Amino acid sequence: MPTSVVMPALEMAQETGKLVSWKKKEGEQVKKGEILLEVETDKAVVEIEAGGDGVLAGVTAKVDDVVPVGQIIAWLLKAGESVPASAGAPQQSGRKMDSAPAAAAAAPAAPEPAAPASVAGAKISPKARRLAREHNVDISKVRGSGPGGEILADDIMSAARMPAPRTTQSWTQVPQFYVTRAVDATNLNASRTRRVPEIERSHGVKVTHTDILVAAVARALRHFPRMNGSWNNGSIAMHPEVNVALAMAVENAVVTAVIKNADKLALGDIAKQRKELTERARANRLSPADISGATFTISNLGMMEVDAFTAIIVPPQAGILAVGAIKDQVVAAGGYIGIKPMMNLTLTSDHRVIDGARAAEFLNDVVAGLTDPDKWL
């Protein structure tokens, strides 16, 4: 039977997607796994793979169209197949929708006023356009912070004097608490220096402190599976895979790219994946697989000279680790005062999933791994 091509859901609370480009022409043969189209969200431009083999037909969306999530925008047809009569009808997207009385559902809906696609030549993202309607924001008075003055969701929320919805959900609904440790990075620095030449030869990439952090955190998550879990509608869901997300700064946004099964990867493989994900993020070319499935997040601002900070949990994950810069500090050790390279770690945890004692034990395990990485790497 024909394979439908639908507008995918790539982010939490995403309702629409903007079609950036078709990588295949209508009438052209497509193979499963080939890049079929590109979709823009508030965070990135994502390449979408074909879900089956066939000839591209029945295309209903053109470049720059903003399409509801789940709506069919094309079909992949095999020999003898034709475009179904229901072409263009919305597909079930898997999102929970509020039910409406039958009488209300049967009544014709009043046309919704459309916001202009641009203001004084500036573009506006699909999500920003929707938020402007919901919060009665005059987009002609909003100054966009995106590339070329594009108006983003955060610009609309700022104009409405409201916090951005991702942060709102986490901050208002998740009972968060914080545990902090200072780490002596002497052995961490030495281990990284020793391993750079070896991994550069075998994998063609330099090892960073972030790579060792990912490995140490993944190891600790294996020891403390509760921290790798998540809160799911009143119960705790445990995840068999350890998928560590890295918060990455791109132009006017932060994205989280995921290193899958990080607890099973060698340090060189982690470094290679981290480098590839970083390059794709900066080029706005992350795929759906690159940004989905995270069970824990690391946010490292050390390269920006930040001493310490606290990070907000990315729901439904149970924790996020905030990492500060490694800096020489005067410390007391063994009855003597000396100068050592120190690094601050702050763990934010969801109290519904994990308590303070277990969070402290998890952070202590991470610190132990960073204090002597050669023991386990």
N, C-alpha and C positions, 0 to 999 in steps of 0.2 A: 504494500500500500504506500501511497505518497508520504514522504517525510516532511513535516512542517518545519519552517524556520520561524522562530518567535523572538520577540524582543526579550533578551534575558534579564534577570534580576542579578545585579552584580554587587550591590551594597545593601546594608540594612535600611529599611524604610524607603527604598527606591521605588518610585511609582512610574517613572518614564525614563526613556533613554533616547539619546540623539544619535541618529545614524550618520556616521562620519564618512564612510565609503563602503562600496561593494568591491570585493577583491575578485569577483567573478562576474561575467556579463550574463544577462538573461539568455538562455539557450545554450550556455556553455556547460560542459561536463564537469562535475564536481566529485571528488573522492572524500570519503569520510576522514576527518582529521585535518583536511586542508583549511587554511584561513579563508573564511567566506566573507566576513564583513568586519568593520570596526565600529564600536559603539563608544560614545562619550558619556561619562558620568561626571559628578562634581569633582572627583579625585583624579581621574586618568582617562586616557583613551585606551580601550581594551580590545584586543583582537579576539574574534569569536570563530571557533572551528566549526566545520560542517558536521552535523550529527549523523550523516549517512551518505550513501552514494546516490548519484542521479544527476539529471539535467536541471539547472536552475530555471524555474518558471513561476508565473503568477506573482511577480514582484509588485508589491503594493506600496512600498516605502522608498522614497528617493533621498539622496544626500541632503542633510540638514533637517530632515523631518524629525519631529519629536513624537515618539510612539509610546503608548502605554505598555508597561511590562506585561508579558504574556500574550500580546497580540500577534497573530500570524502576519508575517511580512513577505513571505515567499514560500515556495515549495520545491522539493527535490523529487523529480519524477524518474522512475525507471521505464524501460521500454513498454509501451502499451498503456501507460498510466496517463491520466489527465488531471488538471487542477480541480479539486473538489468544489462542489457548488457552494460550500460554506467558507470559501476562501475569504480571508480578511476578518473572520469572526475571532473574538478574543479566546485564547486558550485558558484553561485553569492554570494559574500561576503558582499555586501552592501557598498563597498568602491568605491569612484569615481576614474575611470581610465581614463587616457588620451587616446583620440581616435586616431587611426592611419589610413592613407589612405588605401583603399581596396587593392591596388596593393602591398603596403608594408606588409599588413597583410597576403597576400597570399604567399609572398616570404618566403622560409624556413629560419629560424633564424640560425645564426651561433652558434655552441655550445659555451656556456660560460665557461671559465676556472674555475674550482672549486678550492677554497683555501683548503689547507690541514686541516683536522679536528683537528690536534694538532701540536704544535711546541715544539720539545724537550720534549715531554711527557705532555705538558700543554694543556688543553682544550681551546676552543674558542667558545663563544656564537654565535648563529645563526645571531643575529643582528650585532655583531662585524665582523663576516665573510663577511657579505654583505657590511658593511661600508669600510672594508679594500679593497674590490674590487673597490668600487666607488671612493675612494680617493687615490688609488694606493699606499697603505701602505704595506710594506713588513712585514708580521706578524712574520717572524723569528727574527726580530729586536725589537719586542714589548715585554715589560715585563708586564705580566698580574697582575692585582691587585685583582683578584677574589680568591675564595677559591682554594687552591692548585695551585695557579699561573694561574688560568683561565683568559683568555683575554676577557675583557668586552668592551662594546661599547665606554665607556668613555676613555679607554686605546687607542683605535684606533683614536678617535677624538683628543686626546692629542698628539698622534704621528703625526697627520696631521696638528697640530697647529690650530685646529678649536674648537669652543665651542660645547658642546654636544647639539644635535638637540632639546631636550625638552626645555631646557633653551633658545636656539636660537629663537624658535618660539615665546615664550612669550616675551623675551627681545626686539626683533627687530620689532614685529608686534603689541604689545599691548601698548598703551599710559598709562603708570603707574604713579601714584602719591602716596604720603605717608602722613599719618596723625598719630601723636604720642600723647599718653597720659600717664602720670604717675598716678598710682592707689595706694591709701592707702589700704593695704591688711589686716588691723587690724580685721575688721568684717569678711572678707573672711576666715582668719585663724581660727577665733573663731567658725564660722558656720561649717567649715569642722570638727573641733575637736568635736563639739557637735553631729554631724551626723554620725561619724564613727561607734560608738557602735551599733546604731539602724540599720543602713544599713548592717553592718557586720552580725547582727543576722538574718535579713530578706532575704538578698541576698548572704551572704557568701563572701563578697568582701569589701575591704576598699575603702572609698571615697578619691579620689585624687583632687588636685587643678584643674587638667585637666578636671575632670568630671564636676565640677562646671562651668568651663570655657565653656564647650560644652553646658551646660544648659543655661548659660547667653547669649551666642552667638545665639543659636537657638531661644531664646525668642526675641532677637533684630532683627533677620532676619524675624520673623513673623511681627514685627512692621514696618520693612523697606523692603518690598518684592523686591524692585528694586535691593538691594544688593544680594538678593538670585537669581537674574536672570543671564543671560549670553548673550554674543555677538554671534549672529548666522547669518553669511553671510549678514552683513549690517543692521541687525535689532536686537532688544532686545527680547529675549525669556524669558518669566516669568514661573517659576516653581511652581507648587502647593505644592510639597513636600519640606521640609527643611531637607536636608541630609548633615550632617557635617562630613567632612573627617579629620582625624588626621594623620599628617605626623609622621611616625615611623621609627626609625633607625634600620636596620637589618645589617647583615654582608655585608660590601662593597656596601651598597645601602640604599636608603630611599624609603619606600612605603607609600601609603596613603590608609588607611582603613576607611570605611564609616559607620557612625552610622545613619541609616535611620530613617526618621520622628522624629528627635531628639527633636523637639518642643513639641511633644506629649508624651514623655517618662518621667517617674518619675526619680529622681536623682539616685536611686538605680538601675534602669534598664539601665541607661546610664553607670554607673560604671561597671555593670556586662558585658555589651556588649564591653566596652573598654578593660576590662581585657581579655575577650575571643579573641578579635581581636588581641591584643598584643601577646598573646601566639601563635596564629596561624601564625602571621607574623614572629615571631622569629623561628618558626619551618618550615618556607617556605611552609605553608599549607593554604594560603588564597584562597578562592573560587572566581569565577568571580563576584558573588553578593557582596562579601566583598569589592571589589575595584572599583565598578562602581556606577554611579548615583550621585556623589557628586555635591552639589550646592555651597559649600563654604568650605574652608580649614583652619585649625588651625595648626600652627607649634610652638610647645612649646620647647624651649631649656633651660628652667629654671633649669631643673635637671642637666644641664651641666655647671651651674654657669655663663651663658651668661647674661650680664646686659641688652643689647638691640641689635636688629638687624632688618634688613628689609628682607622680603621674596618675591620671585618672584611668580607672579600669575600662577596658573595651568589652562591653557586655557581649555574650554571656560568660566570658572568661572569668576565672577566679582570682587572677592576679596579674600585675604588671611590675616589672623591675626598672626603676629609674637609676641611671648610671652617670656619675659625675666624672670630672677630669682627674687624671693622675697628676698630683702635684707634690713637690717636696715639702714636708712639714716637720716641725720639731716635735718629737714624740719621746715618751719615757718607756723604756723597755729593759727589763732585767736589772732595775736599779740604776740605770744610766740614761742620760739624755742624748739623743742623736737625731740625725736627719734621715728620714725615709720617704720613699715615694708612696703616697697614700691616695686612696680612692674611696669615695662614699657611695654606698648602695642604699636605696630606699625601696622597700617592697610594699606595694599597695595590695591589700587582700579584701575579698568579699567575705564578710563575717558570716554570711549564710552558709558558705561552703567550708570555711576553715577558721579555726579559732587562733588566738594570739600565740599560744604555746607552739602549735604545729607550724604556724607561719615563721616563728623564730627558729624552729628546728630546720625548716627548709632553707632559710636564709643562711644559717650557720653552715649547712652543707654546701651551699654555693660558695661561701667565703672559704671553706676548707679546700674546695677544688681550685680556687684562684690563688690561694696562698702557696700551694705546692702542686701545680698542674702536671709536672713531670711524673708524679706518682700514678696518675690514671690515664693521661693522654696516650 
